[in-house]
Amino acid sequence: MSVDSQILRALHRKSGSASGADLAEHLGISRAAVWARIEDLRTLGYQIEASPHEGYRLTATPDLLHSDDLLARLDDGCVIGRDIQVFQQTTSTNDIVERLARDGVPEGVVVFAESQTKGRGRLGRKWVSPSGRGLWFSLLLRPPWPPSQVTQITITAAVSLSRAVSRVTGIYPEIKWPNDLLHDGKKFAGILTELSAEPEMVRHVVVGIGMDVNVDEADFPEDVRELATSLRAVTGRAVDRARLATQILRELDADYARLLLGRFDEISSEWMERCQTIGREVSITMGGRQLVGRAEALDVDGALLVRSEHGRLERVVGGDVRVGRVGA
């Protein structure tokens, strides 16, 4: 952890002030060096008060994603978020994490971008990522599983995101299988899971997440304005992106640990409570085929079980889902 990250951690965790002497002793640097780092943080927009008698106090943080700050807010020992990188702009954070995966980087690295020029969603769809308005990030996982279990990761990510949003904003998002978060029927977040695997074993999984946080209606393309929303539009106020990002990483880390312990049934139960798809009529397009039926449950791997019009129970692992029959 960098010196700046350690200073920010101390400031975040102090209800009062952190003395320069204590910081210098903890960091093994001089008080003048601490002052220099404080000044650099101020240039980034961190409002830090200084008192000769009381020390330093963090009074406000800037609306930006800063790797040192995000790391400072997380607990030691986490897997997801052990390494965080932030880019001002990139094509797609999934592309960066895929390259890191091929270079052998351990699981848990997270890459954020303030904007993406080629952000993408499922089925090749474009994801618009206006600068500084949302959370656009990807993470690397290396679960010791067969490929059939990877759907569990998408289900788990949806639960983690939904819970984090609830805790930070107070709203209760709906989950649409397999990868969308909605409020009042409008989408504000999506998950793109990309897999590299041998026939019997996963090499790595890249989980891409896009969340419209403080996006204005005018930022959405005209063809999706009736379908999309943002957390600011829903709550009526700007949302602290750094706080939300770290809460999401905490939830993801805790839920991934549960997955590795074989406790997907717990996550699945929470998903069922939050999902708007189960118990509804659905139309699912899978390539050139369309399945119409009733969504009944998840199976042990996270696939959707659909009772078709002909009474047959079918297992669905992917597709374009519409809740409600075609033409309804």
Buried (B, 14 or more C-beta within 10 A) or exposed (E): EEBBBBBBBBBBEBEEBBBBEBBBEEBEBEEEBBBEBBEEBEEEEBEBEBEEEEBBBBEEBEEBBBBBBBBBBBEEEBBBBBBBBBBEEBBBBBBBBBEBBEEEBEBBBBBBBBBBEEBBBBEEEEBBBBEBBBBBBBBBBBBEBBBBBBBBBBBBBBBBBBBBBBBBBEBEBBBBBBBBBBBEEBBBBBBBBBBBBEEEEBEBBBBBBBBBBBBEEEBBEEEEEEEBBBBBBBBEEEBBBBBBBBBBBBBBBBBBEBBEEEEBEBBBEBBBEBBBBBEBBBBBBBEEEEBBBBBEBBBEBBBBBBBEEEEEEBEBBBBEBBBEEEEE
